[in-house]
Each structure stands twice: as structure tokens, then as C-alpha cells.
Amino acid sequence: MAGTRKRSNIELGHDAFLDIVANLVGILIILVVILGTRSQQVTEQLQAESEVTESDLAQLATATSRAEAARSAYFALESELKQTSLELKSRQLERDNLNDLLLIASEKWKSEQEKLDQESRKASQLIAAQSQLETELESVRGTRTQLEASESPVVSLEHLPTPMAKTVFGDEIHFRLKDNRLSVVPLDSLVEAIKRDFTRSINGQDGITNSRVGPIQGYIASYEMERARKTVSQGGRVGMATQIQLVGLTVEPIDEPYGQPMDKILAGQSVLDIELAGRVASQTTITVWVYPDSFASMRKLKELLYERGFPTAARPLPMGQPISGSPNGTRSSAQ
């Protein structure tokens, strides 16, 4: 009886242990299922977040690439714009230089045309003079015997032509533009000084005389005068006469560079303003002797004078050549 009860107690204890183990196993199974479910959810969430991040990174990479391309395009466009601006300035400068060269060529063409006109007039005058001389020759032959028996009257003629001929009425002011510096050329005063100097130095001998006058307003003039005895006819009578003629003239400053800079001229209150003060624009012509290194400044000067109403004539000179003149000098053509 006692043995039967003991076995019953052991079996009850064994069953209780199995129940506990079964319960624990069930709980573990439930935990494993729950953990698996949660792990799957977390995995899916991480994958979703990973997909979102990769998408964002792709979009970010695309935006970055576009921004870099736009930045490169901006710098390329800016460089092209600068290059275009430089080319535009270069073309503008070339156009201005071409305009200056065209102006000088036009003045040169007019000068050459005037020379041709002068040569045509001289040819006509020579033909007329030849006809007149042939007529006078007959008269000379008829009076030759009388002239040999009597003393021929001597007629003294002095001729001092102005070296620069003018085609305009009124005053003409001469300027020199070199090294982008403007100065007044006192041409009329120098010519008057030449007349006085030659009158004082004449010694009655024929030939060529060289001399120099000045300085006047910073300029000196070197000149050559020729004195010769020639046969002339006056009132049907022929005699010997003394002819005095200017052979050549050069005008240049004492020092180089000489004159006021164009910046000061354009700013006002300069030598140009002093010379133009009180003058009537319609009765005054400006002649500018200009060198190649100052063609651009010549264009600015002409614009300034045009605004003030003064006609201007440009007289181009090659580098190294001073202002010069002769009895057959060309005339200024104002614009």
C-alpha cells in the first residue's frame, strides 16, 4: 500500500515536471515566433530605409552633377564673354585707326589733286607766256641797237613769297601734334622775322643765303634765300632786275618732346583755349601738322574743334621730318 502511494507520488512529480518543460517549450516557441516576426519587420523597415537612402543619394548625385555642369557652363560663358569683350574693343580700336588712316589718305589725295591742278594751270600759263615772249622778242630785236647804245635802266624787284599758301579767308592758326603733345607753331611771326633778318643781312651779292631766326614761342625757322639778276621787260623796254625768292624753309621746336599733353588740352584751360579766345570760328581755320604717333589724338582734337565750330585741316608728316615749306607749298584744306 505504501509502495503504491510512493509510486503515485513519483509519477505525479514526473508529470508536473513534464508539464513545466512543455510550458517552457511552448513559451520558447512563442518567443521565437514573436522574435522572428519582429526581426522580419525590422529587416523590411531597414530595407525600406536603405532603398529610400539610395534613392536620395541617387537624386543628390544627379543634382550635384547638374550643379557642377551649370557651374562649368557659367565659367565657360563668363570666359567667352570676356573674350568677346576684348575682341570688340580690338575691333573698335582697329576701326578708329582705319578712320584716321582714311582721313589722312583723303587729305593726301586732296593735296595731290591740288598739285595736279597747279601743274595744269602752270602749263597753261607757260603756253600763254611763250606766246607773249614770242611777240616781245620781235620788239626786243627792233630795240636791240638802241639798247646797246644807251644805258639800260636797272629795276630792283624784291619778292618774298609766303611759304604756305592758304585757301581760306580770315585767320589761320598752325599747331603741331607729336608725341600726343600739342603746341602752337607761330608761322606768321617766323615769316615776318625772316623778312626782317634777310633785309638786314642782304649784302648785294647774288646767290643763296642760309640763316635762322627765333626762337619764337619755342620754335626756330631755318631758311634759304636766293638773290639773282634776271632780264625783265617793262613798258616795252628790257633791263636787268634783281629777284629775291625764298628757296626753302623748315620749322622745328628747340627741344623734344614739346607741347602740352592731350589730356590737358581736352581738360580745358590749355594753350588751345588761349589761342582760340576771342576768335570767330567762321573766320578762323586750324591747321594741324600731325605725326603718325598722334593720329588717335588728332581724331579727338578734331572732335573738340568741331564742337566749337572751328574748321580743321590735318597736314600729315612722316616721323623725323620737320615742318617745311617752299614757294610751291601745298595749301590747307579745312574740314
Backbone torsions as a table, in degrees:
resi	resn	phi	psi	omega
1	MET	NA	-46.0	177.8
2	ALA	-65.3	-37.4	179.0
3	GLY	-68.0	-35.3	179.6
4	THR	-67.3	-39.8	-178.5
5	ARG	-67.4	-38.0	-178.9
6	LYS	-64.7	-41.9	177.9
7	ARG	-64.0	-36.6	-179.5
8	SER	-64.7	-41.2	179.6
9	ASN	-64.9	-41.8	179.0
10	ILE	-63.2	-43.5	-179.1
11	GLU	-64.9	-38.6	178.8
12	LEU	-64.6	-42.9	178.8
13	GLY	-63.7	-38.9	179.4
14	HIS	-65.8	-40.6	179.6
15	ASP	-65.4	-40.6	-180.0
16	ALA	-63.0	-38.5	179.5
17	PHE	-65.8	-40.6	178.6
18	LEU	-63.7	-38.7	178.8
19	ASP	-62.7	-41.4	-179.4
20	ILE	-64.1	-45.4	179.3
21	VAL	-60.9	-41.6	179.9
22	ALA	-62.8	-42.7	178.8
23	ASN	-62.2	-42.7	179.4
24	LEU	-63.2	-42.1	178.3
25	VAL	-62.1	-41.2	178.7
26	GLY	-62.2	-43.1	-179.8
27	ILE	-63.0	-41.9	178.9
28	LEU	-61.7	-41.1	179.1
29	ILE	-61.7	-43.9	179.7
30	ILE	-62.5	-42.6	179.9
31	LEU	-63.4	-41.0	178.8
32	VAL	-62.2	-42.6	179.6
33	VAL	-63.2	-46.5	-179.9
34	ILE	-62.0	-44.5	-180.0
35	LEU	-62.3	-40.2	178.3
36	GLY	-63.3	-42.3	179.9
37	THR	-63.5	-45.1	-179.8
38	ARG	-64.9	-40.1	179.2
39	SER	-62.5	-39.2	178.8
40	GLN	-65.3	-41.5	179.1
41	GLN	-63.2	-44.4	179.8
42	VAL	-63.6	-41.5	179.1
43	THR	-61.2	-45.2	179.1
44	GLU	-62.9	-40.2	179.3
45	GLN	-64.6	-43.2	178.7
46	LEU	-63.7	-40.7	177.7
47	GLN	-62.9	-40.2	179.0
48	ALA	-64.0	-43.7	178.6
49	GLU	-64.3	-37.4	178.5
50	SER	-64.6	-41.0	178.1
51	GLU	-64.3	-41.7	178.6
52	VAL	-62.7	-42.5	-179.2
53	THR	-64.4	-43.7	178.3
54	GLU	-63.2	-38.2	177.4
55	SER	-64.6	-44.0	178.5
56	ASP	-62.8	-40.9	179.1
57	LEU	-63.6	-38.5	178.4
58	ALA	-64.6	-44.3	177.8
59	GLN	-63.3	-41.3	179.2
60	LEU	-63.2	-41.6	178.4
61	ALA	-63.1	-40.7	178.4
62	THR	-63.4	-45.4	179.8
63	ALA	-63.3	-40.0	178.7
64	THR	-63.5	-42.1	178.4
65	SER	-62.6	-42.3	178.6
66	ARG	-64.7	-41.7	179.4
67	ALA	-62.9	-41.3	178.8
68	GLU	-65.1	-40.4	177.6
69	ALA	-64.3	-41.1	178.5
70	ALA	-64.8	-39.7	179.2
71	ARG	-63.9	-43.6	178.0
72	SER	-63.5	-40.7	178.8
73	ALA	-64.8	-36.9	179.4
74	TYR	-63.8	-46.6	179.8
75	PHE	-65.2	-38.2	178.0
76	ALA	-63.8	-42.0	179.0
77	LEU	-65.6	-40.2	178.7
78	GLU	-63.8	-41.7	177.8
79	SER	-64.1	-42.2	178.6
80	GLU	-64.2	-37.6	179.0
81	LEU	-64.9	-42.8	177.8
82	LYS	-62.5	-42.7	179.3
83	GLN	-63.0	-41.1	178.2
84	THR	-64.0	-39.7	179.0
85	SER	-63.7	-41.6	177.9
86	LEU	-64.2	-42.4	178.2
87	GLU	-63.4	-38.1	179.2
88	LEU	-63.6	-43.8	178.0
89	LYS	-63.4	-39.5	178.7
90	SER	-63.8	-42.8	178.1
91	ARG	-63.8	-38.2	179.3
92	GLN	-63.3	-43.0	179.0
93	LEU	-64.8	-41.4	177.7
94	GLU	-62.4	-40.5	179.6
95	ARG	-64.2	-42.0	178.8
96	ASP	-63.2	-41.9	178.8
97	ASN	-64.3	-40.1	178.0
98	LEU	-64.6	-38.2	177.4
99	ASN	-63.3	-41.2	178.3
100	ASP	-64.4	-43.4	179.0
101	LEU	-64.6	-37.1	177.6
102	LEU	-64.1	-40.2	178.0
103	LEU	-62.6	-46.1	-180.0
104	ILE	-63.9	-41.7	179.0
105	ALA	-63.6	-38.4	178.2
106	SER	-63.8	-43.7	178.1
107	GLU	-63.2	-40.3	178.9
108	LYS	-64.8	-41.1	179.1
109	TRP	-62.8	-43.1	178.3
110	LYS	-62.3	-40.1	179.5
111	SER	-62.7	-45.3	179.1
112	GLU	-65.6	-36.8	177.8
113	GLN	-63.0	-40.7	178.1
114	GLU	-65.0	-37.0	176.8
115	LYS	-62.3	-42.9	178.6
116	LEU	-62.9	-40.7	178.4
117	ASP	-62.9	-41.1	178.5
118	GLN	-63.7	-41.1	179.0
119	GLU	-63.9	-38.9	177.5
120	SER	-63.5	-43.8	179.0
121	ARG	-64.5	-39.3	178.7
122	LYS	-63.4	-40.1	179.1
123	ALA	-62.5	-42.8	178.1
124	SER	-64.0	-41.3	179.2
125	GLN	-65.2	-37.3	178.7
126	LEU	-65.8	-39.2	177.9
127	ILE	-63.4	-44.3	178.5
128	ALA	-65.1	-39.6	179.2
129	ALA	-65.9	-36.6	177.9
130	GLN	-62.1	-43.4	178.6
131	SER	-63.2	-41.2	179.6
132	GLN	-66.7	-39.2	179.5
133	LEU	-65.4	-37.2	177.6
134	GLU	-63.1	-38.2	177.6
135	THR	-67.8	-42.5	-179.0
136	GLU	-69.5	-26.4	-179.8
137	LEU	-62.1	-38.8	177.6
138	GLU	-63.6	-39.5	178.5
139	SER	-67.0	-37.2	179.6
140	VAL	-65.3	-41.3	179.0
141	ARG	-62.1	-35.7	-179.4
142	GLY	-71.6	-26.0	-177.0
143	THR	-105.4	6.7	-175.5
144	ARG	-61.7	-44.2	-178.9
145	THR	-62.0	-40.8	-179.6
146	GLN	-65.6	-38.8	-179.1
147	LEU	-68.7	-35.4	-180.0
148	GLU	-68.6	-27.5	-178.3
149	ALA	-89.6	-15.4	-178.0
150	SER	-123.3	160.4	179.5
151	GLU	-77.5	125.9	-179.1
152	SER	-73.6	134.7	176.3
153	PRO	-68.1	140.1	179.6
154	VAL	-101.3	124.1	179.7
155	VAL	-110.5	122.9	-179.3
156	SER	-98.5	117.9	179.6
157	LEU	-116.4	132.4	176.1
158	GLU	-116.8	127.6	-176.9
159	HIS	-129.5	119.9	-180.0
160	LEU	-129.2	84.8	-176.8
161	PRO	-73.1	150.1	174.6
162	THR	-73.1	130.9	-174.2
163	PRO	-70.0	-23.6	-178.4
164	MET	-112.3	115.5	178.2
165	ALA	-82.3	148.3	-177.6
166	LYS	-118.8	141.0	177.3
167	THR	-106.6	4.5	-177.0
168	VAL	-120.1	154.8	176.1
169	PHE	-92.2	156.8	179.2
170	GLY	91.4	-158.2	-175.7
171	ASP	-83.5	151.0	173.2
172	GLU	-132.0	123.8	-179.5
173	ILE	-108.2	131.9	-179.5
174	HIS	-104.3	134.5	174.8
175	PHE	-126.4	158.0	172.1
176	ARG	-121.0	133.2	-179.9
177	LEU	-122.0	106.4	-179.7
178	LYS	-145.5	144.0	-177.2
179	ASP	57.0	29.9	-178.0
180	ASN	58.0	33.8	176.6
181	ARG	-126.1	136.1	-178.0
182	LEU	-108.5	135.2	177.6
183	SER	-141.5	153.6	178.3
184	VAL	-83.4	131.8	176.1
185	VAL	-102.0	106.9	-176.8
186	PRO	-77.4	65.2	-172.5
187	LEU	-63.2	-46.4	-178.5
188	ASP	-62.0	-41.6	179.3
189	SER	-65.2	-37.5	178.9
190	LEU	-67.6	-39.3	178.3
191	VAL	-63.7	-42.7	177.3
192	GLU	-62.9	-38.0	177.8
193	ALA	-65.8	-36.1	176.9
194	ILE	-63.0	-43.9	179.0
195	LYS	-58.6	-46.5	-179.2
196	ARG	-66.2	-41.4	-178.1
197	ASP	-65.4	-42.7	-178.8
198	PHE	-68.8	-36.8	178.4
199	THR	-62.3	-37.2	179.6
200	ARG	-73.1	-35.5	-171.8
201	SER	-93.2	-6.7	-177.8
202	ILE	-63.6	134.2	-175.5
203	ASN	-121.4	9.5	177.9
204	GLY	83.3	0.6	179.8
205	GLN	-96.5	142.6	177.4
206	ASP	-76.5	159.4	178.7
207	GLY	125.2	-169.0	-176.7
208	ILE	-103.6	133.2	179.3
209	THR	-113.8	132.1	177.2
210	ASN	-109.6	138.2	178.5
211	SER	-159.4	178.9	-177.6
212	ARG	-145.2	143.5	176.5
213	VAL	-128.1	159.2	179.6
214	GLY	114.7	-172.8	1.3
215	PRO	-78.1	147.1	173.4
216	ILE	-127.7	116.8	-176.9
217	GLN	52.9	38.3	175.7
218	GLY	86.0	1.5	-178.2
219	TYR	-116.6	148.1	173.3
220	ILE	-122.9	153.5	-179.7
221	ALA	-125.3	125.4	174.1
222	SER	-103.6	133.6	-174.6
223	TYR	-140.1	162.2	174.4
224	GLU	-126.8	129.8	177.8
225	MET	-117.5	140.0	177.5
226	GLU	-114.3	130.6	176.5
227	ARG	-118.9	124.6	-176.4
228	ALA	-144.7	154.4	175.8
229	ARG	-97.4	127.7	-178.3
230	LYS	-134.4	155.9	177.3
231	THR	-82.4	130.8	179.0
232	VAL	-131.3	156.9	177.9
233	SER	-116.2	130.6	-178.3
234	GLN	-143.3	118.7	178.6
235	GLY	61.0	35.8	-179.4
236	GLY	80.3	2.1	179.8
237	ARG	-116.7	144.1	-177.6
238	VAL	-109.8	136.6	179.0
239	GLY	-153.3	178.8	178.7
240	MET	-95.2	138.8	-179.5
241	ALA	-132.7	152.6	176.3
242	THR	-96.7	123.7	179.5
243	GLN	-115.0	129.8	178.9
244	ILE	-116.6	126.2	-174.9
245	GLN	-139.3	143.0	175.8
246	LEU	-75.9	125.7	179.8
247	VAL	-89.1	-47.1	-177.9
248	GLY	-160.1	159.5	-177.0
249	LEU	-150.2	134.5	172.9
250	THR	-128.6	139.7	-178.3
251	VAL	-125.8	128.4	179.3
252	GLU	-153.3	155.2	-178.9
253	PRO	-74.8	163.5	179.3
254	ILE	-70.0	-42.6	-177.0
255	ASP	-123.3	158.0	173.0
256	GLU	-128.3	141.3	-6.9
257	PRO	-73.3	156.2	-176.0
258	TYR	-136.7	138.4	178.0
259	GLY	118.0	175.7	179.3
260	GLN	-93.5	140.2	178.3
261	PRO	-61.1	150.4	-177.7
262	MET	-64.2	-28.7	177.6
263	ASP	-59.7	-41.7	178.9
264	LYS	-71.2	-36.6	178.3
265	ILE	-61.9	-45.7	-178.1
266	LEU	-70.9	-24.3	-179.7
267	ALA	-77.8	-14.6	-179.7
268	GLY	95.2	169.4	-179.5
269	GLN	57.1	51.3	-178.3
270	SER	-124.0	-174.7	178.6
271	VAL	-63.0	-29.8	177.1
272	LEU	-64.7	-44.7	179.9
273	ASP	-64.2	-36.3	179.4
274	ILE	-65.8	-42.7	-178.1
275	GLU	-70.0	-33.3	-177.3
276	LEU	-85.8	-12.1	-177.4
277	ALA	-61.5	128.8	176.6
278	GLY	80.3	-0.3	-179.7
279	ARG	-93.4	148.0	178.3
280	VAL	-90.3	123.0	-174.1
281	ALA	-60.3	-38.5	-177.4
282	SER	-71.5	-14.3	-178.3
283	GLN	-114.5	13.2	-177.2
284	THR	-132.2	134.6	176.9
285	THR	-117.2	136.6	179.4
286	ILE	-103.1	121.5	174.6
287	THR	-110.3	124.9	-177.1
288	VAL	-117.0	118.5	173.4
289	TRP	-85.3	110.7	-169.3
290	VAL	-118.9	142.2	178.3
291	TYR	-103.8	157.6	-175.3
292	PRO	-56.6	-28.8	-177.8
293	ASP	-74.8	-2.1	-176.7
294	SER	-128.4	23.4	-179.7
295	PHE	-62.7	-40.5	-180.0
296	ALA	-64.2	-40.8	177.6
297	SER	-66.0	-31.4	178.6
298	MET	-63.3	-39.3	179.7
299	ARG	-63.6	-41.6	178.2
300	LYS	-66.5	-38.7	179.6
301	LEU	-65.0	-41.0	179.5
302	LYS	-64.7	-37.7	177.2
303	GLU	-63.0	-42.0	179.7
304	LEU	-64.0	-44.8	-179.6
305	LEU	-69.1	-33.4	178.2
306	TYR	-65.1	-38.9	178.0
307	GLU	-63.0	-30.5	179.8
308	ARG	-89.5	-2.7	175.1
309	GLY	87.3	10.9	-178.2
310	PHE	-92.6	125.5	174.0
311	PRO	-68.2	142.3	-173.5
312	THR	-129.4	138.0	175.9
313	ALA	-120.4	127.7	178.7
314	ALA	-96.4	131.1	178.3
315	ARG	-119.6	94.7	-177.1
316	PRO	-69.8	142.4	177.2
317	LEU	-130.3	139.2	174.1
318	PRO	-69.6	154.4	179.9
319	MET	-60.7	137.0	178.9
320	GLY	89.9	-8.8	-179.7
321	GLN	-102.6	126.5	179.1
322	PRO	-77.4	170.7	173.7
323	ILE	-65.8	129.4	-176.6
324	SER	-138.7	161.2	179.5
325	GLY	-154.2	165.3	179.0
326	SER	-153.4	172.9	178.3
327	PRO	-59.3	-24.7	179.9
328	ASN	-104.9	30.3	-178.6
329	GLY	-64.2	153.6	179.6
330	THR	-76.5	163.2	-177.4
331	ARG	-102.3	152.2	177.1
332	SER	-78.0	138.7	176.3
333	SER	-117.8	107.5	-174.3
334	ALA	-77.8	150.8	175.6
335	GLN	-122.1	NA	NA
